[in-house]
Structures are given as C-alpha cells and as structure tokens.
Amino acid sequence: MSRIDETKDFIPVRIAVLTVSDTRSLAEDRSGDTLVERLTGAGHTLAARDIVTDDRALIAEKLRGWIADPEVDVILSTGGTGLTGRDVTVEAHRDVYEKEIEAFGTVFTIVSMQKIGTSAVQSRACGGVAGGTYLFALPGSPGACRDAWDEILKWQLDYRHRPCNFVEIFPRLEEHKRRK
C-alpha cells in the first residue's frame, strides 16, 4: 500500500528519458512522451531526453554520460527489454550498474501480470544504481511505461512516500566513497 506523508515537502527529482529504438523519432515517441507527461505531471524535472538505436555500446555510453551529469538523478529508458536479437537495453544497463535493484523487475512483473497476464514473462524490465544515479529500463510500450510509473516509480520517487522511498537514500548511495 502506498502512503504519502503530507507533513513532508515534495522534493522534485531530475529525470532523463532515453528511448531505445531503430525506428522512432522524437515526434513518434509515444512511450517517451508518456514518461515525460507522467514525471512532469508529478512535479519532477525533465533533465534530458534522447533517442538511441538498439546498440548496446551506444546505450551504455549514453547512460554513462547521464550518470556523470550532476543534473541527472534518475534515468528512465524505454524499449529494448524484450527477447529479440535487437533487444540489448537490459545488457547495456547491466554494463553500467554498480548495484542492481532486483526487486524492481519482480514488482514490474507482478504489476504487468494484472494487466497482460502471462505475457508479462516476455519483459526484462530492470533497475539499478550507478554513480549515485538510479536507472530503470522499461518496455517500449506506452502502457508498460504508464504501469511502471503509476504503480512503482511515482511512489518510489516521491520523498513523502512511506514507509520508504528511493529519494530519501540519495545522500547515501555513494557513502562508500567517503573517507572513514
């Protein structure tokens, strides 16, 4: 159950949106549009937006660039999480993760099962952390992006969400780099 503690102030998060596609342009990017509408509607900031082709090295390069950018707190990618030969987004994400958020894929599958039944097994949505930045790889359909945002990310990226959320632990993501 999601609970918002109204006594706390909302903290906007800076989110970059990456669409992975060999065929779409920004003008045709309904999944990216869905994520932008959702995140800005929730009060967050769109930090960057881009499209790259289904190329593992290019995807990882873009992710690394945004991880290094202090103006990006979270990266949401859409597309390339399926099972075909061109679907390499998950591998690119895992190339850059320092830690994987394994439960994200599990929870996404549970949410998807409620919407599309056993077809949910064909998604490899995943999440992780690198360089103090959260990264989430979502399927390329607007419906899947809506489900991921509305059922998971909207809550976990809201500092007021209880009993815990991703935002409150931002300061601790890189505590291992501090001197003891």
OpenMM code with the backbone's topology and positions (N, CA, C; nanometers):
from openmm import Vec3, app, unit

residues = "MET SER ARG ILE ASP GLU THR LYS ASP PHE ILE PRO VAL ARG ILE ALA VAL LEU THR VAL SER ASP THR ARG SER LEU ALA GLU ASP ARG SER GLY ASP THR LEU VAL GLU ARG LEU THR GLY ALA GLY HIS THR LEU ALA ALA ARG ASP ILE VAL THR ASP ASP ARG ALA LEU ILE ALA GLU LYS LEU ARG GLY TRP ILE ALA ASP PRO GLU VAL ASP VAL ILE LEU SER THR GLY GLY THR GLY LEU THR GLY ARG ASP VAL THR VAL GLU ALA HIS ARG ASP VAL TYR GLU LYS GLU ILE GLU ALA PHE GLY THR VAL PHE THR ILE VAL SER MET GLN LYS ILE GLY THR SER ALA VAL GLN SER ARG ALA CYS GLY GLY VAL ALA GLY GLY THR TYR LEU PHE ALA LEU PRO GLY SER PRO GLY ALA CYS ARG ASP ALA TRP ASP GLU ILE LEU LYS TRP GLN LEU ASP TYR ARG HIS ARG PRO CYS ASN PHE VAL GLU ILE PHE PRO ARG LEU GLU GLU HIS LYS ARG ARG LYS".split()
positions = [
    Vec3(0.0835, -0.1183, 0.0000),
    Vec3(0.0000, 0.0000, 0.0000),
    Vec3(0.0878, 0.1243, 0.0000),
    Vec3(0.0536, 0.2217, -0.0821),
    Vec3(0.1292, 0.3458, -0.0919),
    Vec3(0.0675, 0.4512, -0.0023),
    Vec3(0.1535, 0.5144, 0.0757),
    Vec3(0.1076, 0.6188, 0.1662),
    Vec3(0.1942, 0.7419, 0.1493),
    Vec3(0.1317, 0.8571, 0.1442),
    Vec3(0.2033, 0.9839, 0.1334),
    Vec3(0.1927, 1.0566, 0.2669),
    Vec3(0.3078, 1.0974, 0.3201),
    Vec3(0.3126, 1.1745, 0.4439),
    Vec3(0.3031, 1.3221, 0.4068),
    Vec3(0.1853, 1.3789, 0.4208),
    Vec3(0.1593, 1.5177, 0.3807),
    Vec3(0.2332, 1.6199, 0.4673),
    Vec3(0.2936, 1.5770, 0.5790),
    Vec3(0.3688, 1.6709, 0.6623),
    Vec3(0.5069, 1.6987, 0.6044),
    Vec3(0.5500, 1.6191, 0.5062),
    Vec3(0.6806, 1.6384, 0.4428),
    Vec3(0.6639, 1.7156, 0.3120),
    Vec3(0.7677, 1.7907, 0.2760),
    Vec3(0.7669, 1.8645, 0.1498),
    Vec3(0.8047, 1.7717, 0.0350),
    Vec3(0.7411, 1.7916, -0.0804),
    Vec3(0.7771, 1.7185, -0.2015),
    Vec3(0.9140, 1.7670, -0.2488),
    Vec3(0.9986, 1.6745, -0.2906),
    Vec3(1.1301, 1.7085, -0.3439),
    Vec3(1.1337, 1.6663, -0.4912),
    Vec3(1.1398, 1.7636, -0.5843),
    Vec3(1.1457, 1.7263, -0.7255),
    Vec3(1.2771, 1.6567, -0.7588),
    Vec3(1.2686, 1.5570, -0.8444),
    Vec3(1.3845, 1.4798, -0.8885),
    Vec3(1.4089, 1.5128, -1.0358),
    Vec3(1.5359, 1.5163, -1.0753),
    Vec3(1.5724, 1.5465, -1.2143),
    Vec3(1.5873, 1.4150, -1.2904),
    Vec3(1.5010, 1.3954, -1.3893),
    Vec3(1.4894, 1.2661, -1.4568),
    Vec3(1.5186, 1.2802, -1.6059),
    Vec3(1.6059, 1.1943, -1.6569),
    Vec3(1.6350, 1.1868, -1.8001),
    Vec3(1.5582, 1.0699, -1.8595),
    Vec3(1.5082, 1.0873, -1.9810),
    Vec3(1.4311, 0.9833, -2.0500),
    Vec3(1.5048, 0.9455, -2.1780),
    Vec3(1.5350, 0.8177, -2.1898),
    Vec3(1.6045, 0.7638, -2.3067),
    Vec3(1.5157, 0.6618, -2.3758),
    Vec3(1.4875, 0.6839, -2.5033),
    Vec3(1.4128, 0.5872, -2.5825),
    Vec3(1.5117, 0.5090, -2.6675),
    Vec3(1.4990, 0.3776, -2.6644),
    Vec3(1.5846, 0.2905, -2.7446),
    Vec3(1.4998, 0.2361, -2.8591),
    Vec3(1.5355, 0.2752, -2.9816),
    Vec3(1.4568, 0.2335, -3.0970),
    Vec3(1.5360, 0.2520, -3.2257),
    Vec3(1.5199, 0.1592, -3.3169),
    Vec3(1.5781, 0.1711, -3.4502),
    Vec3(1.4851, 0.2454, -3.5453),
    Vec3(1.3604, 0.2661, -3.5044),
    Vec3(1.2609, 0.3177, -3.5984),
    Vec3(1.1947, 0.4484, -3.5562),
    Vec3(1.1964, 0.4839, -3.4308),
    Vec3(1.1228, 0.6025, -3.3847),
    Vec3(1.2082, 0.7284, -3.3862),
    Vec3(1.1397, 0.8415, -3.4038),
    Vec3(1.1991, 0.9735, -3.3826),
    Vec3(1.1267, 1.0342, -3.2618),
    Vec3(1.1738, 1.1489, -3.2158),
    Vec3(1.1069, 1.2129, -3.1017),
    Vec3(0.9600, 1.2428, -3.1330),
    Vec3(0.9310, 1.2758, -3.2579),
    Vec3(0.7937, 1.3075, -3.2958),
    Vec3(0.7006, 1.1865, -3.2856),
    Vec3(0.7558, 1.0663, -3.2930),
    Vec3(0.6753, 0.9429, -3.2894),
    Vec3(0.6937, 0.8639, -3.1600),
    Vec3(0.7578, 0.9240, -3.0629),
    Vec3(0.7962, 0.8525, -2.9410),
    Vec3(0.6865, 0.8595, -2.8351),
    Vec3(0.5834, 0.7777, -2.8502),
    Vec3(0.4706, 0.7791, -2.7571),
    Vec3(0.5104, 0.7316, -2.6170),
    Vec3(0.6012, 0.6351, -2.6085),
    Vec3(0.6438, 0.5866, -2.4762),
    Vec3(0.7234, 0.6933, -2.4021),
    Vec3(0.8163, 0.7570, -2.4717),
    Vec3(0.8912, 0.8665, -2.4100),
    Vec3(0.7994, 0.9800, -2.3691),
    Vec3(0.7021, 1.0129, -2.4565),
    Vec3(0.6042, 1.1166, -2.4233),
    Vec3(0.5262, 1.0802, -2.2971),
    Vec3(0.4877, 0.9532, -2.2864),
    Vec3(0.4135, 0.9076, -2.1682),
    Vec3(0.4951, 0.9307, -2.0418),
    Vec3(0.6224, 0.8945, -2.0454),
    Vec3(0.7077, 0.9134, -1.9276),
    Vec3(0.7257, 1.0615, -1.8956),
    Vec3(0.7490, 1.1439, -1.9970),
    Vec3(0.7663, 1.2877, -1.9741),
    Vec3(0.6397, 1.3474, -1.9132),
    Vec3(0.5233, 1.3126, -1.9687),
    Vec3(0.3969, 1.3635, -1.9134),
    Vec3(0.3794, 1.3218, -1.7685),
    Vec3(0.4089, 1.1965, -1.7386),
    Vec3(0.3902, 1.1456, -1.6032),
    Vec3(0.4869, 1.2131, -1.5050),
    Vec3(0.6137, 1.2194, -1.5399),
    Vec3(0.7116, 1.2720, -1.4439),
    Vec3(0.6934, 1.4215, -1.4223),
    Vec3(0.6652, 1.4975, -1.5289),
    Vec3(0.6438, 1.6413, -1.5090),
    Vec3(0.5107, 1.6672, -1.4395),
    Vec3(0.4106, 1.5862, -1.4704),
    Vec3(0.2820, 1.5991, -1.4029),
    Vec3(0.2912, 1.5737, -1.2537),
    Vec3(0.3876, 1.4912, -1.2144),
    Vec3(0.4080, 1.4617, -1.0722),
    Vec3(0.4911, 1.5691, -1.0026),
    Vec3(0.5457, 1.6641, -1.0797),
    Vec3(0.6247, 1.7717, -1.0199),
    Vec3(0.7743, 1.7565, -1.0338),
    Vec3(0.8191, 1.6538, -1.1046),
    Vec3(0.9627, 1.6336, -1.1256),
    Vec3(1.0091, 1.7146, -1.2464),
    Vec3(1.1397, 1.7186, -1.2690),
    Vec3(1.2002, 1.7951, -1.3763),
    Vec3(1.2539, 1.7019, -1.4840),
    Vec3(1.2228, 1.7303, -1.6104),
    Vec3(1.2838, 1.6569, -1.7204),
    Vec3(1.4231, 1.7135, -1.7396),
    Vec3(1.5256, 1.6350, -1.7058),
    Vec3(1.6645, 1.6799, -1.7116),
    Vec3(1.7226, 1.6672, -1.8516),
    Vec3(1.6783, 1.5653, -1.9258),
    Vec3(1.7296, 1.5414, -2.0608),
    Vec3(1.6391, 1.4390, -2.1275),
    Vec3(1.6457, 1.4373, -2.2605),
    Vec3(1.5704, 1.3372, -2.3354),
    Vec3(1.6439, 1.3098, -2.4655),
    Vec3(1.6481, 1.1805, -2.5026),
    Vec3(1.7186, 1.1438, -2.6252),
    Vec3(1.6658, 1.0108, -2.6764),
    Vec3(1.7026, 0.9801, -2.8006),
    Vec3(1.6744, 0.8505, -2.8619),
    Vec3(1.8059, 0.7952, -2.9138),
    Vec3(1.8304, 0.6670, -2.8872),
    Vec3(1.9455, 0.5971, -2.9455),
    Vec3(1.8961, 0.4673, -3.0084),
    Vec3(1.9739, 0.4161, -3.1010),
    Vec3(1.9376, 0.2903, -3.1655),
    Vec3(1.9666, 0.1727, -3.0728),
    Vec3(1.9143, 0.0572, -3.1112),
    Vec3(1.9325, -0.0661, -3.0333),
    Vec3(2.0760, -0.1162, -3.0481),
    Vec3(2.1675, -0.0451, -2.9853),
    Vec3(2.3094, -0.0782, -2.9914),
    Vec3(2.3637, -0.0726, -2.8489),
    Vec3(2.4081, -0.1869, -2.7999),
    Vec3(2.4495, -0.1980, -2.6599),
    Vec3(2.5527, -0.0927, -2.6198),
    Vec3(2.6549, -0.0737, -2.7014),
    Vec3(2.7605, 0.0223, -2.6686),
    Vec3(2.7073, 0.1656, -2.6671),
    Vec3(2.6217, 0.1998, -2.7633),
    Vec3(2.5654, 0.3356, -2.7674),
    Vec3(2.4744, 0.3618, -2.6480),
    Vec3(2.3949, 0.2625, -2.6117),
    Vec3(2.3062, 0.2780, -2.4959),
    Vec3(2.3893, 0.2982, -2.3693),
    Vec3(2.4886, 0.2129, -2.3489),
    Vec3(2.5738, 0.2235, -2.2293),
    Vec3(2.6480, 0.3571, -2.2258),
    Vec3(2.6940, 0.4036, -2.3415),
    Vec3(2.7636, 0.5326, -2.3488),
    Vec3(2.6713, 0.6468, -2.3062),
    Vec3(2.5471, 0.6454, -2.3552),
    Vec3(2.4502, 0.7489, -2.3176),
    Vec3(2.4207, 0.7418, -2.1673),
    Vec3(2.4011, 0.6203, -2.1161),
    Vec3(2.3752, 0.6049, -1.9723),
    Vec3(2.4921, 0.6590, -1.8912),
    Vec3(2.6152, 0.6244, -1.9290),
    Vec3(2.7333, 0.6716, -1.8550),
    Vec3(2.7430, 0.8243, -1.8569),
    Vec3(2.7113, 0.8836, -1.9724),
    Vec3(2.7150, 1.0294, -1.9821),
    Vec3(2.6169, 1.0944, -1.8863),
    Vec3(2.4961, 1.0402, -1.8796),
    Vec3(2.3970, 1.0967, -1.7877),
    Vec3(2.4301, 1.0649, -1.6431),
    Vec3(2.4886, 0.9492, -1.6158),
    Vec3(2.5310, 0.9171, -1.4784),
    Vec3(2.6341, 1.0192, -1.4314),
    Vec3(2.7224, 1.0605, -1.5203),
    Vec3(2.8276, 1.1571, -1.4857),
    Vec3(2.7751, 1.2999, -1.4728),
    Vec3(2.6559, 1.3261, -1.5216),
    Vec3(2.5977, 1.4601, -1.5192),
    Vec3(2.5326, 1.4859, -1.3833),
    Vec3(2.5818, 1.5836, -1.3077),
    Vec3(2.5237, 1.6105, -1.1750),
    Vec3(2.3803, 1.6633, -1.1817),
    Vec3(2.3327, 1.6979, -1.2999),
    Vec3(2.1955, 1.7469, -1.3162),
    Vec3(2.0957, 1.6350, -1.3435),
    Vec3(2.1420, 1.5084, -1.3422),
    Vec3(2.0552, 1.3923, -1.3641),
    Vec3(2.0575, 1.3049, -1.2392),
    Vec3(1.9400, 1.2845, -1.1798),
    Vec3(1.9268, 1.1991, -1.0614),
    Vec3(1.8792, 1.0586, -1.0974),
    Vec3(1.7952, 1.0497, -1.2014),
    Vec3(1.7303, 0.9245, -1.2398),
    Vec3(1.7292, 0.9157, -1.3917),
    Vec3(1.7509, 0.7946, -1.4438),
    Vec3(1.7392, 0.7703, -1.5878),
    Vec3(1.6317, 0.6652, -1.6089),
    Vec3(1.5342, 0.6989, -1.6939),
    Vec3(1.4313, 0.6046, -1.7345),
    Vec3(1.4528, 0.5753, -1.8816),
    Vec3(1.4790, 0.4495, -1.9148),
    Vec3(1.4865, 0.4144, -2.0567),
    Vec3(1.3634, 0.3334, -2.0923),
    Vec3(1.3229, 0.3425, -2.2182),
    Vec3(1.2085, 0.2679, -2.2669),
    Vec3(1.2462, 0.2030, -2.3990),
    Vec3(1.2158, 0.0742, -2.4089),
    Vec3(1.2454, -0.0003, -2.5302),
    Vec3(1.3641, -0.0932, -2.5136),
    Vec3(1.3623, -0.2014, -2.5901),
    Vec3(1.4755, -0.2931, -2.5930),
    Vec3(1.4852, -0.3883, -2.4764),
    Vec3(1.3732, -0.4130, -2.4058),
    Vec3(1.3776, -0.5030, -2.2903),
    Vec3(1.3202, -0.6415, -2.3205),
    Vec3(1.2888, -0.6664, -2.4460),
    Vec3(1.2272, -0.7939, -2.4829),
    Vec3(1.3286, -0.9038, -2.5069),
    Vec3(1.2888, -0.9992, -2.5881),
    Vec3(1.3684, -1.1204, -2.6081),
    Vec3(1.4321, -1.1315, -2.7456),
    Vec3(1.4075, -1.0359, -2.8350),
    Vec3(1.4608, -1.0489, -2.9700),
    Vec3(1.6101, -1.0171, -2.9735),
    Vec3(1.6711, -1.0477, -3.0850),
    Vec3(1.8147, -1.0241, -3.1001),
    Vec3(1.8543, -0.8785, -3.0875),
    Vec3(1.7654, -0.7867, -3.1232),
    Vec3(1.7955, -0.6433, -3.1146),
    Vec3(1.7713, -0.5872, -2.9747),
    Vec3(1.7089, -0.6618, -2.8871),
    Vec3(1.6771, -0.6133, -2.7521),
    Vec3(1.7998, -0.6259, -2.6614),
    Vec3(1.8749, -0.5159, -2.6494),
    Vec3(2.0003, -0.5181, -2.5727),
    Vec3(2.0048, -0.4120, -2.4626),
    Vec3(1.8917, -0.3484, -2.4363),
    Vec3(1.8897, -0.2421, -2.3351),
    Vec3(1.9238, -0.2956, -2.1965),
    Vec3(1.8713, -0.4104, -2.1616),
    Vec3(1.8992, -0.4670, -2.0292),
    Vec3(2.0485, -0.4951, -2.0143),
    Vec3(2.1091, -0.5513, -2.1171),
    Vec3(2.2530, -0.5791, -2.1111),
    Vec3(2.3331, -0.4500, -2.0973),
    Vec3(2.2923, -0.3439, -2.1700),
    Vec3(2.3613, -0.2154, -2.1590),
    Vec3(2.3467, -0.1567, -2.0189),
    Vec3(2.2268, -0.1667, -1.9624),
    Vec3(2.2068, -0.1190, -1.8248),
    Vec3(2.2985, -0.1951, -1.7293),
    Vec3(2.2996, -0.3259, -1.7422),
    Vec3(2.3812, -0.4066, -1.6501),
    Vec3(2.5304, -0.3820, -1.6692),
    Vec3(2.5700, -0.3350, -1.7869),
    Vec3(2.7102, -0.2978, -1.8090),
    Vec3(2.7511, -0.1800, -1.7219),
    Vec3(2.6557, -0.0955, -1.6836),
    Vec3(2.6895, 0.0242, -1.6064),
    Vec3(2.6479, 0.0178, -1.4598),
    Vec3(2.5604, -0.0732, -1.4225),
    Vec3(2.5157, -0.0811, -1.2831),
    Vec3(2.6318, -0.1104, -1.1879),
    Vec3(2.6278, -0.0439, -1.0729),
    Vec3(2.7120, -0.0823, -0.9608),
    Vec3(2.6354, -0.1807, -0.8730),
    Vec3(2.5046, -0.1568, -0.8614),
    Vec3(2.4160, -0.2465, -0.7874),
    Vec3(2.2861, -0.2579, -0.8644),
    Vec3(2.2334, -0.3790, -0.8734),
    Vec3(2.1046, -0.3977, -0.9381),
    Vec3(1.9943, -0.3941, -0.8324),
    Vec3(1.8834, -0.3335, -0.8672),
    Vec3(1.7647, -0.3321, -0.7806),
    Vec3(1.6782, -0.4482, -0.8298),
    Vec3(1.7089, -0.5672, -0.7847),
    Vec3(1.6465, -0.6883, -0.8388),
    Vec3(1.4953, -0.6917, -0.8193),
    Vec3(1.4478, -0.6366, -0.7106),
    Vec3(1.3037, -0.6396, -0.6846),
    Vec3(1.2251, -0.5532, -0.7830),
    Vec3(1.2901, -0.4569, -0.8484),
    Vec3(1.2164, -0.3737, -0.9437),
    Vec3(1.1569, -0.4597, -1.0552),
    Vec3(1.2366, -0.5469, -1.1143),
    Vec3(1.1863, -0.6336, -1.2202),
    Vec3(1.0757, -0.7251, -1.1715),
    Vec3(1.0900, -0.7745, -1.0501),
    Vec3(0.9877, -0.8614, -0.9921),
    Vec3(0.8565, -0.7872, -0.9723),
    Vec3(0.8649, -0.6682, -0.9128),
    Vec3(0.7435, -0.5909, -0.8894),
    Vec3(0.6807, -0.5499, -1.0229),
    Vec3(0.7645, -0.5129, -1.1203),
    Vec3(0.7095, -0.4781, -1.2514),
    Vec3(0.6349, -0.5976, -1.3120),
    Vec3(0.6890, -0.7165, -1.2976),
    Vec3(0.6217, -0.8351, -1.3495),
    Vec3(0.4871, -0.8566, -1.2803),
    Vec3(0.4816, -0.8371, -1.1507),
    Vec3(0.3554, -0.8513, -1.0766),
    Vec3(0.2525, -0.7506, -1.1286),
    Vec3(0.2946, -0.6258, -1.1458),
    Vec3(0.2055, -0.5225, -1.1987),
    Vec3(0.1589, -0.5617, -1.3390),
    Vec3(0.2510, -0.6067, -1.4229),
    Vec3(0.2184, -0.6446, -1.5608),
    Vec3(0.1238, -0.7632, -1.5670),
    Vec3(0.1421, -0.8584, -1.4789),
    Vec3(0.0543, -0.9761, -1.4764),
    Vec3(-0.0920, -0.9342, -1.4591),
    Vec3(-0.1157, -0.8319, -1.3788),
    Vec3(-0.2515, -0.7836, -1.3567),
    Vec3(-0.3107, -0.7213, -1.4828),
    Vec3(-0.2255, -0.6747, -1.5736),
    Vec3(-0.2715, -0.6067, -1.6948),
    Vec3(-0.2716, -0.6974, -1.8170),
    Vec3(-0.1628, -0.7769, -1.8336),
    Vec3(-0.1484, -0.8537, -1.9576),
    Vec3(-0.1303, -1.0039, -1.9341),
    Vec3(-0.1534, -1.0462, -1.8109),
    Vec3(-0.1450, -1.1899, -1.7815),
    Vec3(-0.0056, -1.2454, -1.8005),
    Vec3(0.0006, -1.3688, -1.8471),
    Vec3(0.1294, -1.4370, -1.8573),
    Vec3(0.2216, -1.3772, -1.9637),
    Vec3(0.1722, -1.2897, -2.0485),
    Vec3(0.2597, -1.2219, -2.1456),
    Vec3(0.3660, -1.1378, -2.0740),
    Vec3(0.3449, -1.1112, -1.9458),
    Vec3(0.4423, -1.0348, -1.8671),
    Vec3(0.5785, -1.1029, -1.8623),
    Vec3(0.5835, -1.2335, -1.8842),
    Vec3(0.7126, -1.3032, -1.8778),
    Vec3(0.8064, -1.2603, -1.9905),
    Vec3(0.7549, -1.1931, -2.0920),
    Vec3(0.8393, -1.1525, -2.2045),
    Vec3(0.9133, -1.0213, -2.1813),
    Vec3(0.8894, -0.9569, -2.0695),
    Vec3(0.9591, -0.8324, -2.0378),
    Vec3(1.0763, -0.8601, -1.9445),
    Vec3(1.1848, -0.7885, -1.9675),
    Vec3(1.3003, -0.7984, -1.8790),
    Vec3(1.3283, -0.6635, -1.8134),
    Vec3(1.2238, -0.5935, -1.7715),
    Vec3(1.2427, -0.4648, -1.7049),
    Vec3(1.3398, -0.4822, -1.5892),
    Vec3(1.4245, -0.3805, -1.5688),
    Vec3(1.5229, -0.3907, -1.4610),
    Vec3(1.5557, -0.2523, -1.4065),
    Vec3(1.6202, -0.2505, -1.2920),
    Vec3(1.6613, -0.1263, -1.2289),
    Vec3(1.7944, -0.1430, -1.1612),
    Vec3(1.8640, -0.0326, -1.1425),
    Vec3(1.9934, -0.0376, -1.0760),
    Vec3(2.0389, 0.1008, -1.0345),
    Vec3(2.1585, 0.1040, -0.9780),
    Vec3(2.2209, 0.2277, -0.9312),
    Vec3(2.3636, 0.2318, -0.9824),
    Vec3(2.4066, 0.3497, -1.0253),
    Vec3(2.5464, 0.3711, -1.0641),
    Vec3(2.5797, 0.5188, -1.0441),
    Vec3(2.6923, 0.5457, -0.9836),
    Vec3(2.7360, 0.6834, -0.9657),
    Vec3(2.6355, 0.7712, -0.8937),
    Vec3(2.5595, 0.7139, -0.8023),
    Vec3(2.4595, 0.7901, -0.7286),
    Vec3(2.3343, 0.8208, -0.8094),
    Vec3(2.3182, 0.7543, -0.9242),
    Vec3(2.2036, 0.7753, -1.0126),
    Vec3(2.1226, 0.6463, -1.0204),
    Vec3(1.9911, 0.6598, -1.0124),
    Vec3(1.9038, 0.5446, -1.0325),
    Vec3(1.8787, 0.5278, -1.1817),
    Vec3(1.8740, 0.4019, -1.2276),
    Vec3(1.8449, 0.3714, -1.3676),
    Vec3(1.7366, 0.2647, -1.3733),
    Vec3(1.6401, 0.2838, -1.4637),
    Vec3(1.5335, 0.1863, -1.4816),
    Vec3(1.5113, 0.1638, -1.6301),
    Vec3(1.5122, 0.0377, -1.6715),
    Vec3(1.4861, 0.0001, -1.8104),
    Vec3(1.3434, -0.0529, -1.8184),
    Vec3(1.2604, 0.0150, -1.8968),
    Vec3(1.1188, -0.0190, -1.9090),
    Vec3(1.0898, -0.0670, -2.0507),
    Vec3(0.9876, -0.1484, -2.0669),
    Vec3(0.9487, -0.1893, -2.2012),
    Vec3(0.9111, -0.0688, -2.2882),
    Vec3(0.9029, -0.0921, -2.4195),
    Vec3(0.8810, 0.0159, -2.5147),
    Vec3(0.7373, 0.0516, -2.5440),
    Vec3(0.6417, -0.0028, -2.4729),
    Vec3(0.5016, 0.0331, -2.4995),
    Vec3(0.4559, 0.1428, -2.4032),
    Vec3(0.3707, 0.2341, -2.4515),
    Vec3(0.3177, 0.3373, -2.3605),
    Vec3(0.2462, 0.2765, -2.2395),
    Vec3(0.1739, 0.1661, -2.2595),
    Vec3(0.1041, 0.1032, -2.1476),
    Vec3(0.1995, 0.0539, -2.0401),
    Vec3(0.3095, -0.0066, -2.0820),
    Vec3(0.4084, -0.0549, -1.9853),
    Vec3(0.4744, 0.0618, -1.9123),
    Vec3(0.5002, 0.1712, -1.9844),
    Vec3(0.5582, 0.2900, -1.9199),
    Vec3(0.4611, 0.3494, -1.8189),
    Vec3(0.3329, 0.3543, -1.8558),
    Vec3(0.2292, 0.4025, -1.7618),
    Vec3(0.2267, 0.3143, -1.6374),
    Vec3(0.2253, 0.1832, -1.6584),
    Vec3(0.2192, 0.0910, -1.5444),
    Vec3(0.3400, 0.1069, -1.4532),
    Vec3(0.4593, 0.1138, -1.5113),
    Vec3(0.5810, 0.1278, -1.4302),
    Vec3(0.5782, 0.2571, -1.3507),
    Vec3(0.5368, 0.3664, -1.4160),
    Vec3(0.5318, 0.4949, -1.3455),
    Vec3(0.4218, 0.4950, -1.2398),
    Vec3(0.2999, 0.4646, -1.2819),
    Vec3(0.1844, 0.4787, -1.1927),
    Vec3(0.1871, 0.3840, -1.0737),
    Vec3(0.2403, 0.2658, -1.0934),
    Vec3(0.2348, 0.1637, -0.9887),
    Vec3(0.3626, 0.1521, -0.9058),
    Vec3(0.4762, 0.2010, -0.9589),
    Vec3(0.6031, 0.1837, -0.8870),
    Vec3(0.6784, 0.3160, -0.8727),
    Vec3(0.7198, 0.3728, -0.9841),
    Vec3(0.8125, 0.4866, -0.9814),
    Vec3(0.7509, 0.6128, -0.9220),
    Vec3(0.6260, 0.6377, -0.9501),
    Vec3(0.5580, 0.7549, -0.8935),
    Vec3(0.5735, 0.7563, -0.7413),
    Vec3(0.5627, 0.6408, -0.6810),
    Vec3(0.5701, 0.6299, -0.5348),
    Vec3(0.7140, 0.6306, -0.4859),
    Vec3(0.7989, 0.5542, -0.5483),
    Vec3(0.9360, 0.5440, -0.5007),
    Vec3(1.0188, 0.6698, -0.5273),
    Vec3(0.9744, 0.7532, -0.6209),
    Vec3(1.0448, 0.8792, -0.6472),
    Vec3(0.9770, 0.9980, -0.5790),
    Vec3(0.8912, 0.9698, -0.4830),
    Vec3(0.8254, 1.0736, -0.4033),
    Vec3(0.8791, 1.0644, -0.2603),
    Vec3(0.9503, 1.1678, -0.2192),
    Vec3(1.0134, 1.1718, -0.0881),
    Vec3(0.9145, 1.1516, 0.0267),
    Vec3(0.7896, 1.1817, 0.0026),
    Vec3(0.6879, 1.1728, 0.1075),
    Vec3(0.6313, 1.0320, 0.1232),
    Vec3(0.6651, 0.9419, 0.0313),
    Vec3(0.6098, 0.8054, 0.0344),
    Vec3(0.6632, 0.7282, 0.1548),
    Vec3(0.5748, 0.6610, 0.2214),
    Vec3(0.6082, 0.5801, 0.3390),
    Vec3(0.5703, 0.4363, 0.3151),
    Vec3(0.6440, 0.3419, 0.3663),
    Vec3(0.7410, 0.3588, 0.4747),
    Vec3(0.8806, 0.3991, 0.4277),
    Vec3(0.9117, 0.3877, 0.2980),
    Vec3(1.0439, 0.4279, 0.2491),
    Vec3(1.0346, 0.4573, 0.0999),
    Vec3(1.1398, 0.5224, 0.0484),
    Vec3(1.1428, 0.5590, -0.0931),
    Vec3(1.2871, 0.5757, -0.1380),
    Vec3(1.3056, 0.5835, -0.2694),
    Vec3(1.4403, 0.5991, -0.3254),
    Vec3(1.5001, 0.7366, -0.2962),
    Vec3(1.4178, 0.8395, -0.2894),
    Vec3(1.4679, 0.9760, -0.2757),
    Vec3(1.5385, 0.9964, -0.1417),
    Vec3(1.4835, 0.9417, -0.0359),
    Vec3(1.5421, 0.9651, 0.0961),
    Vec3(1.6808, 0.9033, 0.1120),
    Vec3(1.7160, 0.8075, 0.0261),
    Vec3(1.8501, 0.7480, 0.0390),
    Vec3(1.9488, 0.7991, -0.0667),
    Vec3(1.9093, 0.8992, -0.1466),
    Vec3(2.0040, 0.9588, -0.2415),
    Vec3(2.1373, 0.9936, -0.1747),
    Vec3(2.1370, 1.0629, -0.0607),
    Vec3(2.2645, 1.1027, 0.0000),
    Vec3(2.3542, 0.9846, 0.0392),
    Vec3(2.2958, 0.8666, 0.0522),
    Vec3(2.3733, 0.7515, 0.0988),
    Vec3(2.4179, 0.6588, -0.0138),
    Vec3(2.3793, 0.6866, -0.1378),
    Vec3(2.4116, 0.5959, -0.2470),
    Vec3(2.5612, 0.5815, -0.2701),
    Vec3(2.6360, 0.6873, -0.2381),
    Vec3(2.7804, 0.6816, -0.2604),
    Vec3(2.8604, 0.6978, -0.1312),
    Vec3(2.8003, 0.6582, -0.0190),
    Vec3(2.8689, 0.6742, 0.1086),
    Vec3(2.9960, 0.5902, 0.1168),
    Vec3(3.0061, 0.4858, 0.0366),
    Vec3(3.1266, 0.4018, 0.0361),
    Vec3(3.2472, 0.4780, -0.0179),
    Vec3(3.2257, 0.5908, -0.0838),
    Vec3(3.3365, 0.6698, -0.1399),
    Vec3(3.3899, 0.7724, -0.0414),
    Vec3(3.3187, 0.7939, 0.0683),
    Vec3(3.3632, 0.8905, 0.1683),
    Vec3(3.4765, 0.8327, 0.2523),
    Vec3(3.5622, 0.9221, 0.2989),
    Vec3(3.6702, 0.8782, 0.3883),
    Vec3(3.6136, 0.8397, 0.5230),
    Vec3(3.6738, 0.7402, 0.5828),
    Vec3(3.6284, 0.6962, 0.7152),
    Vec3(3.7132, 0.7585, 0.8219),
] * unit.nanometer
topology = app.Topology()
chain = topology.addChain("A")
for resn in residues:
    res = topology.addResidue(resn, chain)
    for name in ("N", "CA", "C"):
        topology.addAtom(name, app.Element.getBySymbol(name[0]), res)
